[in-house]
Amino acid sequence: MLPGAKTRNKKRKRTHGFLARKSKKGGKKVIKRRIKKGRKRITV
């Protein structure tokens, strides 16, 4: 049986999520840029 959506989403959040972005210098820049641009969704 294939892994479900929950498993994939966990991986997705861990790599592209808000806390994952915040923890790195480049990630903070990404968040800053996206907020400045006015994105509805800042991260995954």
PDBQT receptor file of N, H, CA, C and O in Angstrom, charges set to zero:
ATOM      1  N   MET A   1       0.835  -1.187   0.000  1.00  0.00    +0.000 N 
ATOM      2  CA  MET A   1       0.000   0.000   0.000  1.00  0.00    +0.000 C 
ATOM      3  C   MET A   1       0.886   1.260   0.000  1.00  0.00    +0.000 C 
ATOM      4  O   MET A   1       1.913   1.308   0.677  1.00  0.00    +0.000 OA
ATOM      5  N   LEU A   2       0.479   2.248  -0.751  1.00  0.00    +0.000 N 
ATOM      6  H   LEU A   2      -0.356   2.210  -1.300  1.00  0.00    +0.000 HD
ATOM      7  CA  LEU A   2       1.256   3.479  -0.847  1.00  0.00    +0.000 C 
ATOM      8  C   LEU A   2       1.081   4.340   0.403  1.00  0.00    +0.000 C 
ATOM      9  O   LEU A   2       0.039   4.290   1.056  1.00  0.00    +0.000 OA
ATOM     10  N   PRO A   3       2.111   5.132   0.735  1.00  0.00    +0.000 N 
ATOM     11  CA  PRO A   3       1.952   6.012   1.890  1.00  0.00    +0.000 C 
ATOM     12  C   PRO A   3       0.874   7.064   1.627  1.00  0.00    +0.000 C 
ATOM     13  O   PRO A   3       0.742   7.566   0.511  1.00  0.00    +0.000 OA
ATOM     14  N   GLY A   4       0.125   7.382   2.642  1.00  0.00    +0.000 N 
ATOM     15  H   GLY A   4       0.232   6.974   3.549  1.00  0.00    +0.000 HD
ATOM     16  CA  GLY A   4      -0.993   8.305   2.478  1.00  0.00    +0.000 C 
ATOM     17  C   GLY A   4      -0.579   9.757   2.369  1.00  0.00    +0.000 C 
ATOM     18  O   GLY A   4       0.602  10.093   2.447  1.00  0.00    +0.000 OA
ATOM     19  N   ALA A   5      -1.562  10.603   2.189  1.00  0.00    +0.000 N 
ATOM     20  H   ALA A   5      -2.522  10.330   2.125  1.00  0.00    +0.000 HD
ATOM     21  CA  ALA A   5      -1.329  12.038   2.051  1.00  0.00    +0.000 C 
ATOM     22  C   ALA A   5      -0.739  12.625   3.331  1.00  0.00    +0.000 C 
ATOM     23  O   ALA A   5       0.043  13.574   3.281  1.00  0.00    +0.000 OA
ATOM     24  N   LYS A   6      -1.115  12.061   4.471  1.00  0.00    +0.000 N 
ATOM     25  H   LYS A   6      -1.750  11.290   4.512  1.00  0.00    +0.000 HD
ATOM     26  CA  LYS A   6      -0.623  12.580   5.748  1.00  0.00    +0.000 C 
ATOM     27  C   LYS A   6       0.895  12.504   5.826  1.00  0.00    +0.000 C 
ATOM     28  O   LYS A   6       1.546  13.444   6.283  1.00  0.00    +0.000 OA
ATOM     29  N   THR A   7       1.456  11.393   5.384  1.00  0.00    +0.000 N 
ATOM     30  H   THR A   7       0.927  10.629   5.013  1.00  0.00    +0.000 HD
ATOM     31  CA  THR A   7       2.903  11.210   5.414  1.00  0.00    +0.000 C 
ATOM     32  C   THR A   7       3.579  12.220   4.496  1.00  0.00    +0.000 C 
ATOM     33  O   THR A   7       4.582  12.832   4.864  1.00  0.00    +0.000 OA
ATOM     34  N   ARG A   8       3.032  12.388   3.319  1.00  0.00    +0.000 N 
ATOM     35  H   ARG A   8       2.218  11.892   3.020  1.00  0.00    +0.000 HD
ATOM     36  CA  ARG A   8       3.599  13.341   2.362  1.00  0.00    +0.000 C 
ATOM     37  C   ARG A   8       3.517  14.766   2.908  1.00  0.00    +0.000 C 
ATOM     38  O   ARG A   8       4.469  15.538   2.797  1.00  0.00    +0.000 OA
ATOM     39  N   ASN A   9       2.370  15.105   3.497  1.00  0.00    +0.000 N 
ATOM     40  H   ASN A   9       1.596  14.478   3.586  1.00  0.00    +0.000 HD
ATOM     41  CA  ASN A   9       2.196  16.446   4.040  1.00  0.00    +0.000 C 
ATOM     42  C   ASN A   9       3.139  16.732   5.197  1.00  0.00    +0.000 C 
ATOM     43  O   ASN A   9       3.574  17.868   5.387  1.00  0.00    +0.000 OA
ATOM     44  N   LYS A  10       3.452  15.701   5.964  1.00  0.00    +0.000 N 
ATOM     45  H   LYS A  10       3.098  14.779   5.810  1.00  0.00    +0.000 HD
ATOM     46  CA  LYS A  10       4.379  15.868   7.083  1.00  0.00    +0.000 C 
ATOM     47  C   LYS A  10       5.749  16.246   6.532  1.00  0.00    +0.000 C 
ATOM     48  O   LYS A  10       6.392  17.170   7.030  1.00  0.00    +0.000 OA
ATOM     49  N   LYS A  11       6.192  15.528   5.504  1.00  0.00    +0.000 N 
ATOM     50  H   LYS A  11       5.670  14.778   5.100  1.00  0.00    +0.000 HD
ATOM     51  CA  LYS A  11       7.483  15.799   4.863  1.00  0.00    +0.000 C 
ATOM     52  C   LYS A  11       7.481  17.212   4.281  1.00  0.00    +0.000 C 
ATOM     53  O   LYS A  11       8.450  17.960   4.407  1.00  0.00    +0.000 OA
ATOM     54  N   ARG A  12       6.372  17.550   3.646  1.00  0.00    +0.000 N 
ATOM     55  H   ARG A  12       5.585  16.942   3.543  1.00  0.00    +0.000 HD
ATOM     56  CA  ARG A  12       6.222  18.842   2.990  1.00  0.00    +0.000 C 
ATOM     57  C   ARG A  12       6.320  19.971   4.014  1.00  0.00    +0.000 C 
ATOM     58  O   ARG A  12       7.003  20.970   3.785  1.00  0.00    +0.000 OA
ATOM     59  N   LYS A  13       5.639  19.804   5.134  1.00  0.00    +0.000 N 
ATOM     60  H   LYS A  13       5.085  18.993   5.319  1.00  0.00    +0.000 HD
ATOM     61  CA  LYS A  13       5.677  20.831   6.171  1.00  0.00    +0.000 C 
ATOM     62  C   LYS A  13       7.047  20.942   6.801  1.00  0.00    +0.000 C 
ATOM     63  O   LYS A  13       7.504  22.037   7.130  1.00  0.00    +0.000 OA
ATOM     64  N   ARG A  14       7.705  19.800   6.970  1.00  0.00    +0.000 N 
ATOM     65  H   ARG A  14       7.335  18.911   6.703  1.00  0.00    +0.000 HD
ATOM     66  CA  ARG A  14       9.021  19.817   7.610  1.00  0.00    +0.000 C 
ATOM     67  C   ARG A  14      10.067  20.492   6.739  1.00  0.00    +0.000 C 
ATOM     68  O   ARG A  14      11.021  21.077   7.251  1.00  0.00    +0.000 OA
ATOM     69  N   THR A  15       9.893  20.415   5.432  1.00  0.00    +0.000 N 
ATOM     70  H   THR A  15       9.118  19.940   5.016  1.00  0.00    +0.000 HD
ATOM     71  CA  THR A  15      10.885  21.034   4.552  1.00  0.00    +0.000 C 
ATOM     72  C   THR A  15      10.500  22.438   4.117  1.00  0.00    +0.000 C 
ATOM     73  O   THR A  15      11.367  23.296   3.954  1.00  0.00    +0.000 OA
ATOM     74  N   HIS A  16       9.202  22.682   3.925  1.00  0.00    +0.000 N 
ATOM     75  H   HIS A  16       8.497  21.984   4.057  1.00  0.00    +0.000 HD
ATOM     76  CA  HIS A  16       8.777  23.980   3.401  1.00  0.00    +0.000 C 
ATOM     77  C   HIS A  16       7.878  24.763   4.340  1.00  0.00    +0.000 C 
ATOM     78  O   HIS A  16       7.362  25.818   3.970  1.00  0.00    +0.000 OA
ATOM     79  N   GLY A  17       7.684  24.256   5.550  1.00  0.00    +0.000 N 
ATOM     80  H   GLY A  17       8.103  23.399   5.850  1.00  0.00    +0.000 HD
ATOM     81  CA  GLY A  17       6.789  24.902   6.509  1.00  0.00    +0.000 C 
ATOM     82  C   GLY A  17       7.358  26.176   7.101  1.00  0.00    +0.000 C 
ATOM     83  O   GLY A  17       8.519  26.524   6.888  1.00  0.00    +0.000 OA
ATOM     84  N   PHE A  18       6.501  26.869   7.857  1.00  0.00    +0.000 N 
ATOM     85  H   PHE A  18       5.557  26.587   8.030  1.00  0.00    +0.000 HD
ATOM     86  CA  PHE A  18       6.861  28.148   8.461  1.00  0.00    +0.000 C 
ATOM     87  C   PHE A  18       8.058  28.019   9.396  1.00  0.00    +0.000 C 
ATOM     88  O   PHE A  18       9.012  28.790   9.297  1.00  0.00    +0.000 OA
ATOM     89  N   LEU A  19       8.009  27.056  10.296  1.00  0.00    +0.000 N 
ATOM     90  H   LEU A  19       7.234  26.430  10.377  1.00  0.00    +0.000 HD
ATOM     91  CA  LEU A  19       9.097  26.893  11.270  1.00  0.00    +0.000 C 
ATOM     92  C   LEU A  19      10.396  26.469  10.602  1.00  0.00    +0.000 C 
ATOM     93  O   LEU A  19      11.480  26.863  11.032  1.00  0.00    +0.000 OA
ATOM     94  N   ALA A  20      10.284  25.670   9.554  1.00  0.00    +0.000 N 
ATOM     95  H   ALA A  20       9.403  25.350   9.205  1.00  0.00    +0.000 HD
ATOM     96  CA  ALA A  20      11.473  25.245   8.807  1.00  0.00    +0.000 C 
ATOM     97  C   ALA A  20      12.121  26.446   8.132  1.00  0.00    +0.000 C 
ATOM     98  O   ALA A  20      13.347  26.556   8.090  1.00  0.00    +0.000 OA
ATOM     99  N   ARG A  21      11.299  27.340   7.607  1.00  0.00    +0.000 N 
ATOM    100  H   ARG A  21      10.304  27.250   7.641  1.00  0.00    +0.000 HD
ATOM    101  CA  ARG A  21      11.820  28.549   6.961  1.00  0.00    +0.000 C 
ATOM    102  C   ARG A  21      12.442  29.490   7.992  1.00  0.00    +0.000 C 
ATOM    103  O   ARG A  21      13.520  30.041   7.771  1.00  0.00    +0.000 OA
ATOM    104  N   LYS A  22      11.761  29.665   9.104  1.00  0.00    +0.000 N 
ATOM    105  H   LYS A  22      10.885  29.217   9.283  1.00  0.00    +0.000 HD
ATOM    106  CA  LYS A  22      12.230  30.568  10.147  1.00  0.00    +0.000 C 
ATOM    107  C   LYS A  22      13.593  30.164  10.701  1.00  0.00    +0.000 C 
ATOM    108  O   LYS A  22      14.382  31.016  11.110  1.00  0.00    +0.000 OA
ATOM    109  N   SER A  23      13.864  28.865  10.713  1.00  0.00    +0.000 N 
ATOM    110  H   SER A  23      13.223  28.173  10.381  1.00  0.00    +0.000 HD
ATOM    111  CA  SER A  23      15.085  28.375  11.341  1.00  0.00    +0.000 C 
ATOM    112  C   SER A  23      16.344  28.671  10.535  1.00  0.00    +0.000 C 
ATOM    113  O   SER A  23      17.452  28.539  11.056  1.00  0.00    +0.000 OA
ATOM    114  N   LYS A  24      16.196  29.065   9.287  1.00  0.00    +0.000 N 
ATOM    115  H   LYS A  24      15.296  29.172   8.864  1.00  0.00    +0.000 HD
ATOM    116  CA  LYS A  24      17.365  29.362   8.460  1.00  0.00    +0.000 C 
ATOM    117  C   LYS A  24      17.364  30.822   8.020  1.00  0.00    +0.000 C 
ATOM    118  O   LYS A  24      16.315  31.452   7.887  1.00  0.00    +0.000 OA
ATOM    119  N   LYS A  25      18.562  31.336   7.801  1.00  0.00    +0.000 N 
ATOM    120  H   LYS A  25      19.414  30.824   7.909  1.00  0.00    +0.000 HD
ATOM    121  CA  LYS A  25      18.717  32.733   7.418  1.00  0.00    +0.000 C 
ATOM    122  C   LYS A  25      18.009  33.037   6.096  1.00  0.00    +0.000 C 
ATOM    123  O   LYS A  25      17.286  34.025   5.970  1.00  0.00    +0.000 OA
ATOM    124  N   GLY A  26      18.238  32.161   5.120  1.00  0.00    +0.000 N 
ATOM    125  H   GLY A  26      18.826  31.359   5.223  1.00  0.00    +0.000 HD
ATOM    126  CA  GLY A  26      17.609  32.335   3.813  1.00  0.00    +0.000 C 
ATOM    127  C   GLY A  26      16.100  32.217   3.885  1.00  0.00    +0.000 C 
ATOM    128  O   GLY A  26      15.370  32.903   3.169  1.00  0.00    +0.000 OA
ATOM    129  N   GLY A  27      15.646  31.333   4.762  1.00  0.00    +0.000 N 
ATOM    130  H   GLY A  27      16.239  30.776   5.343  1.00  0.00    +0.000 HD
ATOM    131  CA  GLY A  27      14.210  31.118   4.933  1.00  0.00    +0.000 C 
ATOM    132  C   GLY A  27      13.510  32.350   5.473  1.00  0.00    +0.000 C 
ATOM    133  O   GLY A  27      12.389  32.670   5.079  1.00  0.00    +0.000 OA
ATOM    134  N   LYS A  28      14.193  33.038   6.387  1.00  0.00    +0.000 N 
ATOM    135  H   LYS A  28      15.104  32.778   6.708  1.00  0.00    +0.000 HD
ATOM    136  CA  LYS A  28      13.645  34.274   6.950  1.00  0.00    +0.000 C 
ATOM    137  C   LYS A  28      13.469  35.312   5.852  1.00  0.00    +0.000 C 
ATOM    138  O   LYS A  28      12.485  36.052   5.833  1.00  0.00    +0.000 OA
ATOM    139  N   LYS A  29      14.428  35.358   4.941  1.00  0.00    +0.000 N 
ATOM    140  H   LYS A  29      15.227  34.757   4.956  1.00  0.00    +0.000 HD
ATOM    141  CA  LYS A  29      14.350  36.288   3.812  1.00  0.00    +0.000 C 
ATOM    142  C   LYS A  29      13.150  35.971   2.937  1.00  0.00    +0.000 C 
ATOM    143  O   LYS A  29      12.444  36.869   2.479  1.00  0.00    +0.000 OA
ATOM    144  N   VAL A  30      12.927  34.667   2.709  1.00  0.00    +0.000 N 
ATOM    145  H   VAL A  30      13.501  33.938   3.082  1.00  0.00    +0.000 HD
ATOM    146  CA  VAL A  30      11.811  34.209   1.885  1.00  0.00    +0.000 C 
ATOM    147  C   VAL A  30      10.494  34.688   2.493  1.00  0.00    +0.000 C 
ATOM    148  O   VAL A  30       9.643  35.246   1.801  1.00  0.00    +0.000 OA
ATOM    149  N   ILE A  31      10.343  34.460   3.793  1.00  0.00    +0.000 N 
ATOM    150  H   ILE A  31      11.034  34.007   4.355  1.00  0.00    +0.000 HD
ATOM    151  CA  ILE A  31       9.118  34.860   4.491  1.00  0.00    +0.000 C 
ATOM    152  C   ILE A  31       8.919  36.372   4.394  1.00  0.00    +0.000 C 
ATOM    153  O   ILE A  31       7.821  36.852   4.114  1.00  0.00    +0.000 OA
ATOM    154  N   LYS A  32       9.991  37.103   4.628  1.00  0.00    +0.000 N 
ATOM    155  H   LYS A  32      10.883  36.713   4.856  1.00  0.00    +0.000 HD
ATOM    156  CA  LYS A  32       9.959  38.564   4.578  1.00  0.00    +0.000 C 
ATOM    157  C   LYS A  32       9.498  39.053   3.205  1.00  0.00    +0.000 C 
ATOM    158  O   LYS A  32       8.632  39.921   3.092  1.00  0.00    +0.000 OA
ATOM    159  N   ARG A  33      10.103  38.470   2.161  1.00  0.00    +0.000 N 
ATOM    160  H   ARG A  33      10.806  37.765   2.253  1.00  0.00    +0.000 HD
ATOM    161  CA  ARG A  33       9.748  38.841   0.786  1.00  0.00    +0.000 C 
ATOM    162  C   ARG A  33       8.288  38.564   0.483  1.00  0.00    +0.000 C 
ATOM    163  O   ARG A  33       7.599  39.386  -0.122  1.00  0.00    +0.000 OA
ATOM    164  N   ARG A  34       7.819  37.392   0.911  1.00  0.00    +0.000 N 
ATOM    165  H   ARG A  34       8.379  36.724   1.402  1.00  0.00    +0.000 HD
ATOM    166  CA  ARG A  34       6.452  36.972   0.619  1.00  0.00    +0.000 C 
ATOM    167  C   ARG A  34       5.422  37.838   1.344  1.00  0.00    +0.000 C 
ATOM    168  O   ARG A  34       4.353  38.128   0.806  1.00  0.00    +0.000 OA
ATOM    169  N   ILE A  35       5.755  38.248   2.572  1.00  0.00    +0.000 N 
ATOM    170  H   ILE A  35       6.623  38.012   3.009  1.00  0.00    +0.000 HD
ATOM    171  CA  ILE A  35       4.859  39.139   3.312  1.00  0.00    +0.000 C 
ATOM    172  C   ILE A  35       4.816  40.498   2.614  1.00  0.00    +0.000 C 
ATOM    173  O   ILE A  35       3.749  41.086   2.439  1.00  0.00    +0.000 OA
ATOM    174  N   LYS A  36       5.986  40.983   2.222  1.00  0.00    +0.000 N 
ATOM    175  H   LYS A  36       6.853  40.506   2.364  1.00  0.00    +0.000 HD
ATOM    176  CA  LYS A  36       6.104  42.271   1.543  1.00  0.00    +0.000 C 
ATOM    177  C   LYS A  36       5.317  42.275   0.236  1.00  0.00    +0.000 C 
ATOM    178  O   LYS A  36       4.681  43.267  -0.119  1.00  0.00    +0.000 OA
ATOM    179  N   LYS A  37       5.370  41.159  -0.465  1.00  0.00    +0.000 N 
ATOM    180  H   LYS A  37       5.886  40.352  -0.176  1.00  0.00    +0.000 HD
ATOM    181  CA  LYS A  37       4.669  41.022  -1.736  1.00  0.00    +0.000 C 
ATOM    182  C   LYS A  37       3.158  40.932  -1.541  1.00  0.00    +0.000 C 
ATOM    183  O   LYS A  37       2.378  41.222  -2.448  1.00  0.00    +0.000 OA
ATOM    184  N   GLY A  38       2.766  40.523  -0.336  1.00  0.00    +0.000 N 
ATOM    185  H   GLY A  38       3.399  40.287   0.401  1.00  0.00    +0.000 HD
ATOM    186  CA  GLY A  38       1.344  40.440  -0.027  1.00  0.00    +0.000 C 
ATOM    187  C   GLY A  38       0.726  39.097  -0.345  1.00  0.00    +0.000 C 
ATOM    188  O   GLY A  38      -0.456  39.005  -0.677  1.00  0.00    +0.000 OA
ATOM    189  N   ARG A  39       1.535  38.056  -0.240  1.00  0.00    +0.000 N 
ATOM    190  H   ARG A  39       2.495  38.131   0.030  1.00  0.00    +0.000 HD
ATOM    191  CA  ARG A  39       1.030  36.704  -0.504  1.00  0.00    +0.000 C 
ATOM    192  C   ARG A  39       0.005  36.306   0.550  1.00  0.00    +0.000 C 
ATOM    193  O   ARG A  39       0.168  36.586   1.738  1.00  0.00    +0.000 OA
ATOM    194  N   LYS A  40      -1.064  35.641   0.086  1.00  0.00    +0.000 N 
ATOM    195  H   LYS A  40      -1.196  35.414  -0.879  1.00  0.00    +0.000 HD
ATOM    196  CA  LYS A  40      -2.081  35.158   1.027  1.00  0.00    +0.000 C 
ATOM    197  C   LYS A  40      -1.494  34.044   1.880  1.00  0.00    +0.000 C 
ATOM    198  O   LYS A  40      -1.718  33.987   3.089  1.00  0.00    +0.000 OA
ATOM    199  N   ARG A  41      -0.730  33.147   1.226  1.00  0.00    +0.000 N 
ATOM    200  H   ARG A  41      -0.549  33.194   0.244  1.00  0.00    +0.000 HD
ATOM    201  CA  ARG A  41      -0.059  32.058   1.940  1.00  0.00    +0.000 C 
ATOM    202  C   ARG A  41       1.434  32.323   1.937  1.00  0.00    +0.000 C 
ATOM    203  O   ARG A  41       2.074  32.350   0.886  1.00  0.00    +0.000 OA
ATOM    204  N   ILE A  42       1.979  32.518   3.132  1.00  0.00    +0.000 N 
ATOM    205  H   ILE A  42       1.459  32.496   3.986  1.00  0.00    +0.000 HD
ATOM    206  CA  ILE A  42       3.405  32.807   3.253  1.00  0.00    +0.000 C 
ATOM    207  C   ILE A  42       4.226  31.548   3.013  1.00  0.00    +0.000 C 
ATOM    208  O   ILE A  42       5.215  31.565   2.280  1.00  0.00    +0.000 OA
ATOM    209  N   THR A  43       3.803  30.460   3.639  1.00  0.00    +0.000 N 
ATOM    210  H   THR A  43       2.999  30.446   4.234  1.00  0.00    +0.000 HD
ATOM    211  CA  THR A  43       4.474  29.175   3.448  1.00  0.00    +0.000 C 
ATOM    212  C   THR A  43       3.430  28.113   3.155  1.00  0.00    +0.000 C 
ATOM    213  O   THR A  43       2.236  28.402   3.076  1.00  0.00    +0.000 OA
ATOM    214  N   VAL A  44       3.901  26.859   2.992  1.00  0.00    +0.000 N 
ATOM    215  H   VAL A  44       4.871  26.624   3.056  1.00  0.00    +0.000 HD
ATOM    216  CA  VAL A  44       3.015  25.719   2.746  1.00  0.00    +0.000 C 
ATOM    217  C   VAL A  44       1.954  25.690   3.818  1.00  0.00    +0.000 C 
ATOM    218  O   VAL A  44       1.094  24.810   3.811  1.00  0.00    +0.000 OA
TER     219      VAL A  44
